[in-house]
Amino acid sequence: MTVAQLIERLREMPGEAVVLLEGDGAFARVAGVALEKSVTEGLPDEVILSTDAEE
């Protein structure tokens, strides 16, 4: 999924909804977003979603 695709999907959601990330059969709230620039030419940059470590 690209950032443009993610933004489009999020536009369809209620603004007050909480964003969760699923992993290992559990859910955690997304606590941060970071951009990781690609160090290899030809590969795309990446957006990293991080969760709250306390959940």
matplotlib code that plots the C-alpha trace (Angstrom):
import matplotlib.pyplot as plt

x = [0.0, 1.3, 0.8, -1.7, -3.7, -3.6, -4.7, -7.6, -8.8, -8.4, -10.5, -13.4, -13.2, -14.7, -12.2, -12.5, -11.8, -8.6, -5.9, -4.8, -2.1, -2.7, 0.2, 0.6, -3.1, -3.4, -4.1, -2.1, -2.8, -0.5, 1.5, 3.9, 4.7, 8.2, 9.6, 12.5, 14.4, 15.6, 19.4, 19.2, 18.5, 15.3, 13.7, 10.9, 11.0, 9.0, 6.6, 7.0, 4.0, 5.0, 2.8, 2.5, 5.0, 2.7, -0.2]
y = [0.0, 3.5, 6.6, 7.9, 4.7, 4.9, 8.5, 7.7, 4.9, 7.0, 9.8, 7.3, 6.7, 8.9, 11.5, 10.5, 6.8, 5.4, 3.9, 0.4, -1.9, -5.7, -8.0, -11.4, -11.8, -8.5, -4.8, -1.7, 2.0, 3.7, 6.2, 7.6, 7.9, 8.3, 8.5, 6.2, 7.4, 4.6, 4.3, 2.2, 4.0, 2.7, 1.5, 3.6, 5.5, 3.8, 5.1, 3.4, 3.2, 2.6, 1.5, 2.6, 0.2, 0.3, -1.5]
z = [0.0, -0.8, 1.2, -1.4, -1.1, 2.8, 2.8, 0.4, 2.7, 5.8, 4.2, 4.1, 7.9, 10.7, 11.9, 15.6, 14.9, 16.6, 14.4, 15.4, 14.1, 14.2, 15.0, 16.6, 17.2, 19.1, 18.4, 19.5, 19.0, 16.4, 18.4, 15.8, 12.1, 10.6, 7.1, 6.3, 3.2, 1.0, 0.8, -2.3, -5.6, -7.3, -4.1, -2.6, 0.7, 3.6, 6.1, 9.5, 11.9, 15.5, 18.4, 22.0, 23.9, 26.9, 25.2]

ax = plt.figure().add_subplot(projection="3d")
ax.plot(x, y, z, "-o")
ax.set_aspect("equal")
plt.show()
